[in-house]
Amino acid sequence: MTLLRHVLASLLIAVAASASALADEREDDPLVVNSESFRRGHPDLLWRNRGAIAYQQKRYEEAAHRFRDAARYGDKPSQAMLAMMLWNGDGIQADRVQAYAWIDVAAERGYPSFLATRERFRAALSEDERRRAADLGKELYAKYGDEHAKKRLNLEMTREKLKLTGSHLGRPQGMVMLLPGPDGRPRAILDTVFWSPRYWSPQQYWTLQDRVWEPSKGRVDVGPVQPVDAQPPASPEEP
């Protein structure tokens, strides 16, 4: 396996596992982050997960669309997946200029693995390709950069929280919620666990994302994940 294909395989596994990595402190947290109601309020995770499923099933065009949906909400792993797919031509037309522009946006927060991939891409481009990538990058930052994308996610988080909690205004905290467990059977958790600020306070949520993806701020525990298989599907060689 070539270096960039290895990076793609590793990234795909990490993309699928990162939702579980968010839930590494309390026993009930996996129930929260994997619930439908949680992901409706966190479309970055919703579309990233669907993109990873589509990619694993070799539905590459759909995967690219889903990663782009997640990218609108500032999801850096999805932006990096788009970059790798474009660079390798994984089921879509290869485009090194677009690939570099996307990995540049993905590396916006300084995550080391994304920075390293960006530099590998840059070294392989011609001067003309770099100039065209810079022009395209301005367009991508205007739509997918943190300045704009974070606002979209913050709005969705706030909207979903108000929708789900509106009927409970005035009631004391500590109510019981039922969420599906790993076996599909409902399990009871406290609403204070579901509505933890670490997930629903925008600033705390972004900080938690940084801990998952930047080793210097934490760790990523990549354990068993469904529905991703142990071996990712083969993809065409990069140019």
Buried (B, 14 or more C-beta within 10 A) or exposed (E): EEEBBEBBBEBBBBBBBBBBBBBBEEEBBBBBBBBEEBBBBBBBBBBBBBBBBBBBEEBBEBBBBBBBBBBBBBBBBBBBBBBBBBBBBBBBEBBBBBBBBBBBBBBBBEBEBBBEBBEBBBEBBEEEBEEBBEEBBEEBBEEBBBEEBBEBBBEBBEEBBEEBBEEEEEEEEEEEBEBEBEEEEEEEBBBEBBBBEBBBBBEEBBEBBBBBBBEEEBEBEBEEBEEBEEEBBEBEEBE
